[in-house]
């Protein structure tokens, strides 16, 4: 899935290289190949490819990875659909200027 792209600069993916032990779990579980190993540590290759599934965070034994699972593309898509429904727009976005 190297061609997958999320909205630019919105992924909640955070990575602390100082905590990383280079186990490679994040590489193994990431469905979009966001991570790589370099000099015995993981690094983020492409943050915008992250779909925020949380697999990397769940499988990191030293908590070097943090992501808010499910807040990425799924939330954006669902929110986009829901605010098109007038009654839901009032519930989800009461400060909206749209009637």
N, C-alpha and C positions, 0 to 999 in steps of 0.2 A: 504494500500500500504506500509506496514511496510518493505517489502523486496526490495523496490525501492532503487537504489543506483546511485548516480551521480559520476562523476570522483572525486577522493578524493582531498580534499583541494582546490577546485576551486570555490565554491559557493561565490557569492558576498554578501551574507546575513550578515548584521550587526545589532546588537541589543544593545541598551543602557538601562541597567537595572535601572539606576537612573531615567530615564524618565518614565518608565513603571508604570502604575496605577493599573495593575492587572485586567483589564476589561475582558480579555479572548477572545477578538475578533480574535487575531492571531490563537488561538487554534481552534476556530470555523470555520475559513475559510481555514486553511492550509490543502490541500488535502493529504499531506504525513506525517501528525502528527509530524512536526518538533519541535513544542513547547509543553511545559507543564507549569502548574502553581505550584509554590513552595513558601511558605511563603508570599502569596499575590502578587507575581510578576511572570511574565512569565520568562521562561528560554529556551534556545535552547537545545533540547535533542539530535538532530542528524543533524548537519549542512549539511552533505553529502547527506541527503535525500531531501534537498531543490531543487526544480526544477525551482526556480526563476520565479514563475508566477507573483509575486508582490501583491498577495491578502492580505498578512499580512500587508505590508506597506500601501496599499490603505485603509485598515480598521482600522489602528491604530490611535486613536484620538489625541495622543500626540506625534506622529512621533518618537516613540522609536525604530521603525524597519525601516531598509533601505535595499533595494535589487535592483539591476539593472535588471528589468524584461526582460526576453527573452535572456539574454546573456549566459545562462547556457547550458543545454544539447541541446536545439534546435539549438543554434548558432554553437556549436561544431559539431553536426551531419551534418548540412547544409554545413558548411565550409569544413568538411572532404569529403563530396560528391563533392562539387564544385571544389576543388583543384585537383580532379582526371581528370577533363576535361582540356586538355592542354591549350586551349585559355583562359579559366577562371583562370587557375593557374597563368598565366602571369598578369592578371588583379588583382586578389585577393592577390597574393603573388609574386610581381615582384622581390623581392630579393631572391627568392627561388633558391637553387642551382640545383634543378631538371630541366632537359630539357623539 
